[in-house]
Amino acid sequence: VGPAAEEKDSFTVVLASAGEQKIAVMKIVKEILGLGLKDAKDLVDGAPVTLKDGMKKAEADDLKKKIEEVGGKVELK
């Protein structure tokens, strides 16, 4: 059993697209990452963009779910 069989324990959350509800996605990014509004807007406007590296699976899944609920697209890597 090699390293590929091990469960990943840290994920990179990538915002692939903000979708139609860009402001809602911005609010989530601002809240979760503790950013100012301008920084959150710049991140969301720059999609696809890495939001956060090294997140635990539960945190990454939670962030993904929140963004997808408002129409954004997220990839976990």
N, CA, C and O atoms as a Tripos MOL2 file, in Angstrom:
@<TRIPOS>MOLECULE
protein
  308   307    77     0     0
PROTEIN
NO_CHARGES

@<TRIPOS>ATOM
      1 N           0.8600   -1.1780    0.0000 N.3       1 VAL1
      2 CA          0.0000    0.0000    0.0000 C.3       1 VAL1
      3 C           0.9040    1.2380    0.0000 C.2       1 VAL1
      4 O           1.6470    1.4800    0.9510 O.2       1 VAL1
      5 N           0.8240    2.0070   -1.0740 N.am      2 GLY2
      6 CA          1.6680    3.1800   -1.2210 C.3       2 GLY2
      7 C           0.9930    4.4390   -0.7370 C.2       2 GLY2
      8 O          -0.1310    4.3960   -0.2360 O.2       2 GLY2
      9 N           1.6720    5.5610   -0.8830 N.am      3 PRO3
     10 CA          1.1100    6.8360   -0.4250 C.3       3 PRO3
     11 C          -0.1910    7.2030   -1.1260 C.2       3 PRO3
     12 O          -1.0120    7.9260   -0.5610 O.2       3 PRO3
     13 N          -0.3910    6.7190   -2.3400 N.am      4 ALA4
     14 CA         -1.6130    7.0590   -3.0700 C.3       4 ALA4
     15 C          -2.8490    6.4890   -2.3830 C.2       4 ALA4
     16 O          -3.9480    7.0180   -2.5500 O.2       4 ALA4
     17 N          -2.6810    5.4200   -1.6150 N.am      5 ALA5
     18 CA         -3.8120    4.7920   -0.9500 C.3       5 ALA5
     19 C          -4.2010    5.5120    0.3380 C.2       5 ALA5
     20 O          -5.2850    5.2840    0.8730 O.2       5 ALA5
     21 N          -3.3280    6.3750    0.8340 N.am      6 GLU6
     22 CA         -3.6230    7.1030    2.0640 C.3       6 GLU6
     23 C          -4.6550    8.1920    1.8040 C.2       6 GLU6
     24 O          -4.6910    8.8010    0.7350 O.2       6 GLU6
     25 N          -5.4860    8.4170    2.8030 N.am      7 GLU7
     26 CA         -6.4770    9.4970    2.7240 C.3       7 GLU7
     27 C          -5.7460   10.8290    2.8400 C.2       7 GLU7
     28 O          -4.9140   11.0120    3.7280 O.2       7 GLU7
     29 N          -6.0580   11.7500    1.9460 N.am      8 LYS8
     30 CA         -5.4570   13.0890    2.0600 C.3       8 LYS8
     31 C          -5.9930   13.7590    3.3090 C.2       8 LYS8
     32 O          -7.1740   13.6270    3.6290 O.2       8 LYS8
     33 N          -5.1340   14.4790    4.0190 N.am      9 ASP9
     34 CA         -5.6180   15.1630    5.2110 C.3       9 ASP9
     35 C          -5.5220   16.6730    5.0850 C.2       9 ASP9
     36 O          -5.8880   17.3980    6.0100 O.2       9 ASP9
     37 N          -5.0320   17.1550    3.9450 N.am     10 SER10
     38 CA         -5.0550   18.5960    3.7430 C.3      10 SER10
     39 C          -5.4110   18.8800    2.2940 C.2      10 SER10
     40 O          -4.9170   18.2340    1.3700 O.2      10 SER10
     41 N          -6.2660   19.8470    2.1260 N.am     11 PHE11
     42 CA         -6.8180   20.1530    0.8120 C.3      11 PHE11
     43 C          -6.6060   21.6210    0.4620 C.2      11 PHE11
     44 O          -6.5360   22.4900    1.3300 O.2      11 PHE11
     45 N          -6.5060   21.8620   -0.8390 N.am     12 THR12
     46 CA         -6.4730   23.2220   -1.3540 C.3      12 THR12
     47 C          -7.8500   23.4930   -1.9320 C.2      12 THR12
     48 O          -8.3470   22.7280   -2.7580 O.2      12 THR12
     49 N          -8.4610   24.5790   -1.4960 N.am     13 VAL13
     50 CA         -9.7920   24.9450   -1.9730 C.3      13 VAL13
     51 C          -9.6200   25.9730   -3.0870 C.2      13 VAL13
     52 O          -9.0620   27.0500   -2.8790 O.2      13 VAL13
     53 N         -10.1140   25.6150   -4.2790 N.am     14 VAL14
     54 CA         -9.9880   26.4850   -5.4460 C.3      14 VAL14
     55 C         -11.3800   26.9370   -5.8920 C.2      14 VAL14
     56 O         -12.2600   26.1140   -6.1470 O.2      14 VAL14
     57 N         -11.5640   28.2540   -5.9800 N.am     15 LEU15
     58 CA        -12.8100   28.7970   -6.5150 C.3      15 LEU15
     59 C         -12.6950   28.7620   -8.0270 C.2      15 LEU15
     60 O         -11.9360   29.5320   -8.6160 O.2      15 LEU15
     61 N         -13.4500   27.8670   -8.6600 N.am     16 ALA16
     62 CA        -13.3950   27.7290  -10.1120 C.3      16 ALA16
     63 C         -14.2050   28.8340  -10.7870 C.2      16 ALA16
     64 O         -13.8090   29.3670  -11.8230 O.2      16 ALA16
     65 N         -15.3470   29.1690  -10.1830 N.am     17 SER17
     66 CA        -16.2180   30.1830  -10.7560 C.3      17 SER17
     67 C         -17.1420   30.7280   -9.6720 C.2      17 SER17
     68 O         -17.5880   29.9850   -8.7980 O.2      17 SER17
     69 N         -17.4250   32.0200   -9.7310 N.am     18 ALA18
     70 CA        -18.3230   32.6280   -8.7470 C.3      18 ALA18
     71 C         -19.7800   32.4220   -9.1280 C.2      18 ALA18
     72 O         -20.6580   32.5650   -8.2780 O.2      18 ALA18
     73 N         -20.0590   32.0910  -10.3740 N.am     19 GLY19
     74 CA        -21.4400   31.8950  -10.8010 C.3      19 GLY19
     75 C         -22.2050   33.2050  -10.8760 C.2      19 GLY19
     76 O         -21.6220   34.2800  -11.0120 O.2      19 GLY19
     77 N         -23.5140   33.0910  -10.7840 N.am     20 GLU20
     78 CA        -24.3890   34.2620  -10.9210 C.3      20 GLU20
     79 C         -24.4230   35.1300   -9.6650 C.2      20 GLU20
     80 O         -24.6400   36.3390   -9.7490 O.2      20 GLU20
     81 N         -24.2110   34.5190   -8.5110 N.am     21 GLN21
     82 CA        -24.3500   35.2250   -7.2300 C.3      21 GLN21
     83 C         -22.9930   35.6520   -6.6850 C.2      21 GLN21
     84 O         -22.6090   35.2610   -5.5830 O.2      21 GLN21
     85 N         -22.2780   36.4460   -7.4520 N.am     22 LYS22
     86 CA        -20.9100   36.8200   -7.0810 C.3      22 LYS22
     87 C         -20.8450   37.5010   -5.7090 C.2      22 LYS22
     88 O         -19.9030   37.2640   -4.9540 O.2      22 LYS22
     89 N         -21.8180   38.3310   -5.3800 N.am     23 ILE23
     90 CA        -21.8010   39.0390   -4.0990 C.3      23 ILE23
     91 C         -21.9620   38.0560   -2.9430 C.2      23 ILE23
     92 O         -21.3020   38.2020   -1.9130 O.2      23 ILE23
     93 N         -22.8250   37.0620   -3.0990 N.am     24 ALA24
     94 CA        -23.0120   36.0550   -2.0510 C.3      24 ALA24
     95 C         -21.7260   35.2570   -1.8470 C.2      24 ALA24
     96 O         -21.3490   34.9650   -0.7120 O.2      24 ALA24
     97 N         -21.0570   34.9050   -2.9370 N.am     25 VAL25
     98 CA        -19.7860   34.1780   -2.8470 C.3      25 VAL25
     99 C         -18.7440   35.0550   -2.1520 C.2      25 VAL25
    100 O         -17.9800   34.5760   -1.3140 O.2      25 VAL25
    101 N         -18.7200   36.3350   -2.5060 N.am     26 MET26
    102 CA        -17.7780   37.2710   -1.8830 C.3      26 MET26
    103 C         -17.9720   37.3300   -0.3710 C.2      26 MET26
    104 O         -16.9960   37.3430    0.3790 O.2      26 MET26
    105 N         -19.2300   37.3640    0.0830 N.am     27 LYS27
    106 CA        -19.5160   37.4290    1.5160 C.3      27 LYS27
    107 C         -18.9860   36.1880    2.2310 C.2      27 LYS27
    108 O         -18.4280   36.2940    3.3240 O.2      27 LYS27
    109 N         -19.1550   35.0220    1.6260 N.am     28 ILE28
    110 CA        -18.6710   33.7770    2.2260 C.3      28 ILE28
    111 C         -17.1500   33.7850    2.2940 C.2      28 ILE28
    112 O         -16.5710   33.4600    3.3310 O.2      28 ILE28
    113 N         -16.5060   34.1530    1.2000 N.am     29 VAL29
    114 CA        -15.0380   34.2000    1.1530 C.3      29 VAL29
    115 C         -14.5240   35.1860    2.2030 C.2      29 VAL29
    116 O         -13.5620   34.8950    2.9150 O.2      29 VAL29
    117 N         -15.1650   36.3460    2.2960 N.am     30 LYS30
    118 CA        -14.7740   37.3680    3.2690 C.3      30 LYS30
    119 C         -14.8750   36.8270    4.6860 C.2      30 LYS30
    120 O         -13.9610   37.0010    5.4920 O.2      30 LYS30
    121 N         -15.9890   36.1700    4.9860 N.am     31 GLU31
    122 CA        -16.2370   35.6570    6.3350 C.3      31 GLU31
    123 C         -15.2830   34.5040    6.6890 C.2      31 GLU31
    124 O         -14.6600   34.5290    7.7510 O.2      31 GLU31
    125 N         -15.1650   33.5150    5.8300 N.am     32 ILE32
    126 CA        -14.3690   32.3190    6.1210 C.3      32 ILE32
    127 C         -12.8730   32.6420    6.1890 C.2      32 ILE32
    128 O         -12.1660   32.1380    7.0610 O.2      32 ILE32
    129 N         -12.4000   33.4750    5.2740 N.am     33 LEU33
    130 CA        -10.9630   33.7520    5.2230 C.3      33 LEU33
    131 C         -10.5630   34.9740    6.0360 C.2      33 LEU33
    132 O          -9.3770   35.2770    6.1580 O.2      33 LEU33
    133 N         -11.5530   35.6830    6.5980 N.am     34 GLY34
    134 CA        -11.2540   36.8420    7.4250 C.3      34 GLY34
    135 C         -10.6430   37.9960    6.6400 C.2      34 GLY34
    136 O          -9.7610   38.6970    7.1360 O.2      34 GLY34
    137 N         -11.1150   38.1870    5.4210 N.am     35 LEU35
    138 CA        -10.5810   39.2380    4.5540 C.3      35 LEU35
    139 C         -11.4450   40.4860    4.6040 C.2      35 LEU35
    140 O         -12.5890   40.4540    5.0590 O.2      35 LEU35
    141 N         -10.8800   41.5760    4.1330 N.am     36 GLY36
    142 CA        -11.6630   42.7850    3.9280 C.3      36 GLY36
    143 C         -12.4890   42.6280    2.6580 C.2      36 GLY36
    144 O         -12.2200   41.7400    1.8480 O.2      36 GLY36
    145 N         -13.4770   43.4710    2.4810 N.am     37 LEU37
    146 CA        -14.3650   43.3630    1.3260 C.3      37 LEU37
    147 C         -13.6120   43.4780    0.0050 C.2      37 LEU37
    148 O         -13.8730   42.7110   -0.9220 O.2      37 LEU37
    149 N         -12.6840   44.4250   -0.0940 N.am     38 LYS38
    150 CA        -11.9480   44.6010   -1.3470 C.3      38 LYS38
    151 C         -11.1080   43.3640   -1.6700 C.2      38 LYS38
    152 O         -11.0730   42.9210   -2.8180 O.2      38 LYS38
    153 N         -10.4270   42.8030   -0.6570 N.am     39 ASP39
    154 CA         -9.6110   41.6110   -0.8800 C.3      39 ASP39
    155 C         -10.4760   40.4340   -1.3170 C.2      39 ASP39
    156 O         -10.1100   39.6870   -2.2240 O.2      39 ASP39
    157 N         -11.6270   40.2740   -0.6650 N.am     40 ALA40
    158 CA        -12.5350   39.1850   -1.0290 C.3      40 ALA40
    159 C         -13.0420   39.3780   -2.4590 C.2      40 ALA40
    160 O         -13.1270   38.4180   -3.2240 O.2      40 ALA40
    161 N         -13.3790   40.6210   -2.8170 N.am     41 LYS41
    162 CA        -13.8710   40.9090   -4.1670 C.3      41 LYS41
    163 C         -12.7860   40.6110   -5.2030 C.2      41 LYS41
    164 O         -13.0590   40.0120   -6.2430 O.2      41 LYS41
    165 N         -11.5510   41.0370   -4.9080 N.am     42 ASP42
    166 CA        -10.4490   40.7860   -5.8400 C.3      42 ASP42
    167 C         -10.2300   39.2890   -6.0390 C.2      42 ASP42
    168 O          -9.9880   38.8410   -7.1600 O.2      42 ASP42
    169 N         -10.3130   38.5160   -4.9600 N.am     43 LEU43
    170 CA        -10.1480   37.0640   -5.0620 C.3      43 LEU43
    171 C         -11.2380   36.4580   -5.9410 C.2      43 LEU43
    172 O         -10.9510   35.6990   -6.8670 O.2      43 LEU43
    173 N         -12.4930   36.8010   -5.6420 N.am     44 VAL44
    174 CA        -13.6300   36.2410   -6.3780 C.3      44 VAL44
    175 C         -13.5860   36.6660   -7.8450 C.2      44 VAL44
    176 O         -13.8690   35.8620   -8.7320 O.2      44 VAL44
    177 N         -13.2320   37.9250   -8.1030 N.am     45 ASP45
    178 CA        -13.1340   38.4110   -9.4820 C.3      45 ASP45
    179 C         -12.0320   37.6960  -10.2580 C.2      45 ASP45
    180 O         -12.0880   37.6080  -11.4850 O.2      45 ASP45
    181 N         -11.0290   37.1840   -9.5430 N.am     46 GLY46
    182 CA         -9.9040   36.5220  -10.1870 C.3      46 GLY46
    183 C         -10.1000   35.0390  -10.4470 C.2      46 GLY46
    184 O          -9.1640   34.3610  -10.8690 O.2      46 GLY46
    185 N         -11.3010   34.5210  -10.2040 N.am     47 ALA47
    186 CA        -11.5490   33.0760  -10.3760 C.3      47 ALA47
    187 C         -11.1780   32.6390  -11.7920 C.2      47 ALA47
    188 O         -11.4370   33.3830  -12.7370 O.2      47 ALA47
    189 N         -10.5840   31.4660  -11.9710 N.am     48 PRO48
    190 CA        -10.2540   30.4850  -10.9240 C.3      48 PRO48
    191 C          -9.0640   30.9160  -10.0860 C.2      48 PRO48
    192 O          -8.0480   31.3830  -10.6020 O.2      48 PRO48
    193 N          -9.2200   30.7450   -8.7670 N.am     49 VAL49
    194 CA         -8.1890   31.1850   -7.8360 C.3      49 VAL49
    195 C          -8.1860   30.2880   -6.5940 C.2      49 VAL49
    196 O          -9.2330   29.8110   -6.1570 O.2      49 VAL49
    197 N          -7.0010   30.0680   -6.0390 N.am     50 THR50
    198 CA         -6.8970   29.2960   -4.8000 C.3      50 THR50
    199 C          -7.3710   30.1680   -3.6450 C.2      50 THR50
    200 O          -6.8730   31.2770   -3.4470 O.2      50 THR50
    201 N          -8.3380   29.6600   -2.8860 N.am     51 LEU51
    202 CA         -8.8350   30.3960   -1.7280 C.3      51 LEU51
    203 C          -7.9970   30.1040   -0.4930 C.2      51 LEU51
    204 O          -7.6250   31.0150    0.2470 O.2      51 LEU51
    205 N          -7.6980   28.8100   -0.2720 N.am     52 LYS52
    206 CA         -6.9430   28.4650    0.9310 C.3      52 LYS52
    207 C          -6.2640   27.1170    0.7580 C.2      52 LYS52
    208 O          -6.8580   26.1630    0.2550 O.2      52 LYS52
    209 N          -5.0060   27.0560    1.1840 N.am     53 ASP53
    210 CA         -4.2360   25.8120    1.1690 C.3      53 ASP53
    211 C          -4.2850   25.1640    2.5390 C.2      53 ASP53
    212 O          -4.4930   25.8380    3.5480 O.2      53 ASP53
    213 N          -4.0920   23.8510    2.5700 N.am     54 GLY54
    214 CA         -3.9080   23.1380    3.8220 C.3      54 GLY54
    215 C          -5.1210   23.0560    4.7240 C.2      54 GLY54
    216 O          -4.9780   22.9890    5.9450 O.2      54 GLY54
    217 N          -6.3160   23.0600    4.1460 N.am     55 MET55
    218 CA         -7.5240   22.9360    4.9700 C.3      55 MET55
    219 C          -7.7900   21.4640    5.2670 C.2      55 MET55
    220 O          -7.5130   20.5930    4.4420 O.2      55 MET55
    221 N          -8.3250   21.2000    6.4440 N.am     56 LYS56
    222 CA         -8.7480   19.8470    6.7770 C.3      56 LYS56
    223 C          -9.9710   19.5050    5.9270 C.2      56 LYS56
    224 O         -10.6970   20.3950    5.4840 O.2      56 LYS56
    225 N         -10.1940   18.2040    5.7020 N.am     57 LYS57
    226 CA        -11.2760   17.7700    4.8210 C.3      57 LYS57
    227 C         -12.6270   18.3580    5.2370 C.2      57 LYS57
    228 O         -13.3620   18.8640    4.3890 O.2      57 LYS57
    229 N         -12.9620   18.3000    6.5220 N.am     58 ALA58
    230 CA        -14.2650   18.7970    6.9850 C.3      58 ALA58
    231 C         -14.4100   20.2950    6.7070 C.2      58 ALA58
    232 O         -15.4700   20.7430    6.2710 O.2      58 ALA58
    233 N         -13.3500   21.0690    6.9580 N.am     59 GLU59
    234 CA        -13.4040   22.5170    6.7030 C.3      59 GLU59
    235 C         -13.5170   22.8030    5.2120 C.2      59 GLU59
    236 O         -14.2780   23.6740    4.7920 O.2      59 GLU59
    237 N         -12.7440   22.0540    4.4120 N.am     60 ALA60
    238 CA        -12.7780   22.2510    2.9600 C.3      60 ALA60
    239 C         -14.1540   21.9100    2.4080 C.2      60 ALA60
    240 O         -14.6860   22.6350    1.5670 O.2      60 ALA60
    241 N         -14.7390   20.7960    2.8830 N.am     61 ASP61
    242 CA        -16.0810   20.4040    2.4290 C.3      61 ASP61
    243 C         -17.1200   21.4380    2.8270 C.2      61 ASP61
    244 O         -18.0350   21.7330    2.0570 O.2      61 ASP61
    245 N         -16.9820   21.9950    4.0350 N.am     62 ASP62
    246 CA        -17.9200   23.0020    4.5240 C.3      62 ASP62
    247 C         -17.8580   24.2640    3.6700 C.2      62 ASP62
    248 O         -18.8900   24.8130    3.2830 O.2      62 ASP62
    249 N         -16.6350   24.7210    3.3780 N.am     63 LEU63
    250 CA        -16.4630   25.9100    2.5360 C.3      63 LEU63
    251 C         -17.0250   25.6590    1.1440 C.2      63 LEU63
    252 O         -17.7160   26.5110    0.5850 O.2      63 LEU63
    253 N         -16.7260   24.4860    0.5860 N.am     64 LYS64
    254 CA        -17.2320   24.1270   -0.7400 C.3      64 LYS64
    255 C         -18.7650   24.1500   -0.7490 C.2      64 LYS64
    256 O         -19.3760   24.7100   -1.6600 O.2      64 LYS64
    257 N         -19.3800   23.5400    0.2650 N.am     65 LYS65
    258 CA        -20.8410   23.4740    0.3420 C.3      65 LYS65
    259 C         -21.4520   24.8760    0.4120 C.2      65 LYS65
    260 O         -22.4250   25.1720   -0.2820 O.2      65 LYS65
    261 N         -20.8690   25.7370    1.2600 N.am     66 LYS66
    262 CA        -21.4100   27.0980    1.4040 C.3      66 LYS66
    263 C         -21.3480   27.8630    0.0850 C.2      66 LYS66
    264 O         -22.3040   28.5480   -0.2810 O.2      66 LYS66
    265 N         -20.2410   27.7510   -0.6240 N.am     67 ILE67
    266 CA        -20.0980   28.4810   -1.8920 C.3      67 ILE67
    267 C         -21.0130   27.8860   -2.9580 C.2      67 ILE67
    268 O         -21.6160   28.6240   -3.7370 O.2      67 ILE67
    269 N         -21.1230   26.5500   -2.9980 N.am     68 GLU68
    270 CA        -21.9830   25.9230   -4.0050 C.3      68 GLU68
    271 C         -23.4620   26.1990   -3.7500 C.2      68 GLU68
    272 O         -24.2560   26.2350   -4.6910 O.2      68 GLU68
    273 N         -23.8420   26.3960   -2.4790 N.am     69 GLU69
    274 CA        -25.2360   26.7240   -2.1530 C.3      69 GLU69
    275 C         -25.6700   28.0470   -2.7670 C.2      69 GLU69
    276 O         -26.8560   28.2480   -3.0310 O.2      69 GLU69
    277 N         -24.7110   28.9610   -2.9970 N.am     70 VAL70
    278 CA        -25.0620   30.2500   -3.5970 C.3      70 VAL70
    279 C         -24.6870   30.3030   -5.0820 C.2      70 VAL70
    280 O         -24.7260   31.3670   -5.6990 O.2      70 VAL70
    281 N         -24.3260   29.1500   -5.6480 N.am     71 GLY71
    282 CA        -24.1270   29.0840   -7.0890 C.3      71 GLY71
    283 C         -22.6870   29.1260   -7.5850 C.2      71 GLY71
    284 O         -22.4510   29.1010   -8.7930 O.2      71 GLY71
    285 N         -21.7260   29.1890   -6.6740 N.am     72 GLY72
    286 CA        -20.3260   29.1720   -7.0940 C.3      72 GLY72
    287 C         -19.8570   27.7440   -7.3820 C.2      72 GLY72
    288 O         -20.5230   26.7800   -7.0060 O.2      72 GLY72
    289 N         -18.7240   27.6170   -8.0410 N.am     73 LYS73
    290 CA        -18.1410   26.3000   -8.3160 C.3      73 LYS73
    291 C         -16.7970   26.2190   -7.6150 C.2      73 LYS73
    292 O         -15.9740   27.1280   -7.7190 O.2      73 LYS73
    293 N         -16.5790   25.1090   -6.8920 N.am     74 VAL74
    294 CA        -15.3550   24.9250   -6.1140 C.3      74 VAL74
    295 C         -14.7430   23.5810   -6.4260 C.2      74 VAL74
    296 O         -15.4480   22.5910   -6.6230 O.2      74 VAL74
    297 N         -13.4170   23.5530   -6.4690 N.am     75 GLU75
    298 CA        -12.6770   22.2970   -6.6310 C.3      75 GLU75
    299 C         -11.8080   22.1070   -5.3920 C.2      75 GLU75
    300 O         -11.2190   23.0580   -4.8770 O.2      75 GLU75
    301 N         -11.7390   20.8650   -4.9240 N.am     76 LEU76
    302 CA        -10.8290   20.5380   -3.8310 C.3      76 LEU76
    303 C          -9.6600   19.7640   -4.4320 C.2      76 LEU76
    304 O          -9.8620   18.7900   -5.1570 O.2      76 LEU76
    305 N          -8.4620   20.1890   -4.1350 N.am     77 LYS77
    306 CA         -7.2900   19.5290   -4.6920 C.3      77 LYS77
    307 C          -6.3980   19.0250   -3.5860 C.2      77 LYS77
    308 O          -5.3520   18.4350   -3.8570 O.2      77 LYS77
@<TRIPOS>BOND
     1     1     2 1
     2     2     3 1
     3     3     4 2
     4     3     5 am
     5     5     6 1
     6     6     7 1
     7     7     8 2
     8     7     9 am
     9     9    10 1
    10    10    11 1
    11    11    12 2
    12    11    13 am
    13    13    14 1
    14    14    15 1
    15    15    16 2
    16    15    17 am
    17    17    18 1
    18    18    19 1
    19    19    20 2
    20    19    21 am
    21    21    22 1
    22    22    23 1
    23    23    24 2
    24    23    25 am
    25    25    26 1
    26    26    27 1
    27    27    28 2
    28    27    29 am
    29    29    30 1
    30    30    31 1
    31    31    32 2
    32    31    33 am
    33    33    34 1
    34    34    35 1
    35    35    36 2
    36    35    37 am
    37    37    38 1
    38    38    39 1
    39    39    40 2
    40    39    41 am
    41    41    42 1
    42    42    43 1
    43    43    44 2
    44    43    45 am
    45    45    46 1
    46    46    47 1
    47    47    48 2
    48    47    49 am
    49    49    50 1
    50    50    51 1
    51    51    52 2
    52    51    53 am
    53    53    54 1
    54    54    55 1
    55    55    56 2
    56    55    57 am
    57    57    58 1
    58    58    59 1
    59    59    60 2
    60    59    61 am
    61    61    62 1
    62    62    63 1
    63    63    64 2
    64    63    65 am
    65    65    66 1
    66    66    67 1
    67    67    68 2
    68    67    69 am
    69    69    70 1
    70    70    71 1
    71    71    72 2
    72    71    73 am
    73    73    74 1
    74    74    75 1
    75    75    76 2
    76    75    77 am
    77    77    78 1
    78    78    79 1
    79    79    80 2
    80    79    81 am
    81    81    82 1
    82    82    83 1
    83    83    84 2
    84    83    85 am
    85    85    86 1
    86    86    87 1
    87    87    88 2
    88    87    89 am
    89    89    90 1
    90    90    91 1
    91    91    92 2
    92    91    93 am
    93    93    94 1
    94    94    95 1
    95    95    96 2
    96    95    97 am
    97    97    98 1
    98    98    99 1
    99    99   100 2
   100    99   101 am
   101   101   102 1
   102   102   103 1
   103   103   104 2
   104   103   105 am
   105   105   106 1
   106   106   107 1
   107   107   108 2
   108   107   109 am
   109   109   110 1
   110   110   111 1
   111   111   112 2
   112   111   113 am
   113   113   114 1
   114   114   115 1
   115   115   116 2
   116   115   117 am
   117   117   118 1
   118   118   119 1
   119   119   120 2
   120   119   121 am
   121   121   122 1
   122   122   123 1
   123   123   124 2
   124   123   125 am
   125   125   126 1
   126   126   127 1
   127   127   128 2
   128   127   129 am
   129   129   130 1
   130   130   131 1
   131   131   132 2
   132   131   133 am
   133   133   134 1
   134   134   135 1
   135   135   136 2
   136   135   137 am
   137   137   138 1
   138   138   139 1
   139   139   140 2
   140   139   141 am
   141   141   142 1
   142   142   143 1
   143   143   144 2
   144   143   145 am
   145   145   146 1
   146   146   147 1
   147   147   148 2
   148   147   149 am
   149   149   150 1
   150   150   151 1
   151   151   152 2
   152   151   153 am
   153   153   154 1
   154   154   155 1
   155   155   156 2
   156   155   157 am
   157   157   158 1
   158   158   159 1
   159   159   160 2
   160   159   161 am
   161   161   162 1
   162   162   163 1
   163   163   164 2
   164   163   165 am
   165   165   166 1
   166   166   167 1
   167   167   168 2
   168   167   169 am
   169   169   170 1
   170   170   171 1
   171   171   172 2
   172   171   173 am
   173   173   174 1
   174   174   175 1
   175   175   176 2
   176   175   177 am
   177   177   178 1
   178   178   179 1
   179   179   180 2
   180   179   181 am
   181   181   182 1
   182   182   183 1
   183   183   184 2
   184   183   185 am
   185   185   186 1
   186   186   187 1
   187   187   188 2
   188   187   189 am
   189   189   190 1
   190   190   191 1
   191   191   192 2
   192   191   193 am
   193   193   194 1
   194   194   195 1
   195   195   196 2
   196   195   197 am
   197   197   198 1
   198   198   199 1
   199   199   200 2
   200   199   201 am
   201   201   202 1
   202   202   203 1
   203   203   204 2
   204   203   205 am
   205   205   206 1
   206   206   207 1
   207   207   208 2
   208   207   209 am
   209   209   210 1
   210   210   211 1
   211   211   212 2
   212   211   213 am
   213   213   214 1
   214   214   215 1
   215   215   216 2
   216   215   217 am
   217   217   218 1
   218   218   219 1
   219   219   220 2
   220   219   221 am
   221   221   222 1
   222   222   223 1
   223   223   224 2
   224   223   225 am
   225   225   226 1
   226   226   227 1
   227   227   228 2
   228   227   229 am
   229   229   230 1
   230   230   231 1
   231   231   232 2
   232   231   233 am
   233   233   234 1
   234   234   235 1
   235   235   236 2
   236   235   237 am
   237   237   238 1
   238   238   239 1
   239   239   240 2
   240   239   241 am
   241   241   242 1
   242   242   243 1
   243   243   244 2
   244   243   245 am
   245   245   246 1
   246   246   247 1
   247   247   248 2
   248   247   249 am
   249   249   250 1
   250   250   251 1
   251   251   252 2
   252   251   253 am
   253   253   254 1
   254   254   255 1
   255   255   256 2
   256   255   257 am
   257   257   258 1
   258   258   259 1
   259   259   260 2
   260   259   261 am
   261   261   262 1
   262   262   263 1
   263   263   264 2
   264   263   265 am
   265   265   266 1
   266   266   267 1
   267   267   268 2
   268   267   269 am
   269   269   270 1
   270   270   271 1
   271   271   272 2
   272   271   273 am
   273   273   274 1
   274   274   275 1
   275   275   276 2
   276   275   277 am
   277   277   278 1
   278   278   279 1
   279   279   280 2
   280   279   281 am
   281   281   282 1
   282   282   283 1
   283   283   284 2
   284   283   285 am
   285   285   286 1
   286   286   287 1
   287   287   288 2
   288   287   289 am
   289   289   290 1
   290   290   291 1
   291   291   292 2
   292   291   293 am
   293   293   294 1
   294   294   295 1
   295   295   296 2
   296   295   297 am
   297   297   298 1
   298   298   299 1
   299   299   300 2
   300   299   301 am
   301   301   302 1
   302   302   303 1
   303   303   304 2
   304   303   305 am
   305   305   306 1
   306   306   307 1
   307   307   308 2
@<TRIPOS>SUBSTRUCTURE
     1 VAL1         2 RESIDUE 1 A VAL
     2 GLY2         6 RESIDUE 1 A GLY
     3 PRO3        10 RESIDUE 1 A PRO
     4 ALA4        14 RESIDUE 1 A ALA
     5 ALA5        18 RESIDUE 1 A ALA
     6 GLU6        22 RESIDUE 1 A GLU
     7 GLU7        26 RESIDUE 1 A GLU
     8 LYS8        30 RESIDUE 1 A LYS
     9 ASP9        34 RESIDUE 1 A ASP
    10 SER10       38 RESIDUE 1 A SER
    11 PHE11       42 RESIDUE 1 A PHE
    12 THR12       46 RESIDUE 1 A THR
    13 VAL13       50 RESIDUE 1 A VAL
    14 VAL14       54 RESIDUE 1 A VAL
    15 LEU15       58 RESIDUE 1 A LEU
    16 ALA16       62 RESIDUE 1 A ALA
    17 SER17       66 RESIDUE 1 A SER
    18 ALA18       70 RESIDUE 1 A ALA
    19 GLY19       74 RESIDUE 1 A GLY
    20 GLU20       78 RESIDUE 1 A GLU
    21 GLN21       82 RESIDUE 1 A GLN
    22 LYS22       86 RESIDUE 1 A LYS
    23 ILE23       90 RESIDUE 1 A ILE
    24 ALA24       94 RESIDUE 1 A ALA
    25 VAL25       98 RESIDUE 1 A VAL
    26 MET26      102 RESIDUE 1 A MET
    27 LYS27      106 RESIDUE 1 A LYS
    28 ILE28      110 RESIDUE 1 A ILE
    29 VAL29      114 RESIDUE 1 A VAL
    30 LYS30      118 RESIDUE 1 A LYS
    31 GLU31      122 RESIDUE 1 A GLU
    32 ILE32      126 RESIDUE 1 A ILE
    33 LEU33      130 RESIDUE 1 A LEU
    34 GLY34      134 RESIDUE 1 A GLY
    35 LEU35      138 RESIDUE 1 A LEU
    36 GLY36      142 RESIDUE 1 A GLY
    37 LEU37      146 RESIDUE 1 A LEU
    38 LYS38      150 RESIDUE 1 A LYS
    39 ASP39      154 RESIDUE 1 A ASP
    40 ALA40      158 RESIDUE 1 A ALA
    41 LYS41      162 RESIDUE 1 A LYS
    42 ASP42      166 RESIDUE 1 A ASP
    43 LEU43      170 RESIDUE 1 A LEU
    44 VAL44      174 RESIDUE 1 A VAL
    45 ASP45      178 RESIDUE 1 A ASP
    46 GLY46      182 RESIDUE 1 A GLY
    47 ALA47      186 RESIDUE 1 A ALA
    48 PRO48      190 RESIDUE 1 A PRO
    49 VAL49      194 RESIDUE 1 A VAL
    50 THR50      198 RESIDUE 1 A THR
    51 LEU51      202 RESIDUE 1 A LEU
    52 LYS52      206 RESIDUE 1 A LYS
    53 ASP53      210 RESIDUE 1 A ASP
    54 GLY54      214 RESIDUE 1 A GLY
    55 MET55      218 RESIDUE 1 A MET
    56 LYS56      222 RESIDUE 1 A LYS
    57 LYS57      226 RESIDUE 1 A LYS
    58 ALA58      230 RESIDUE 1 A ALA
    59 GLU59      234 RESIDUE 1 A GLU
    60 ALA60      238 RESIDUE 1 A ALA
    61 ASP61      242 RESIDUE 1 A ASP
    62 ASP62      246 RESIDUE 1 A ASP
    63 LEU63      250 RESIDUE 1 A LEU
    64 LYS64      254 RESIDUE 1 A LYS
    65 LYS65      258 RESIDUE 1 A LYS
    66 LYS66      262 RESIDUE 1 A LYS
    67 ILE67      266 RESIDUE 1 A ILE
    68 GLU68      270 RESIDUE 1 A GLU
    69 GLU69      274 RESIDUE 1 A GLU
    70 VAL70      278 RESIDUE 1 A VAL
    71 GLY71      282 RESIDUE 1 A GLY
    72 GLY72      286 RESIDUE 1 A GLY
    73 LYS73      290 RESIDUE 1 A LYS
    74 VAL74      294 RESIDUE 1 A VAL
    75 GLU75      298 RESIDUE 1 A GLU
    76 LEU76      302 RESIDUE 1 A LEU
    77 LYS77      306 RESIDUE 1 A LYS
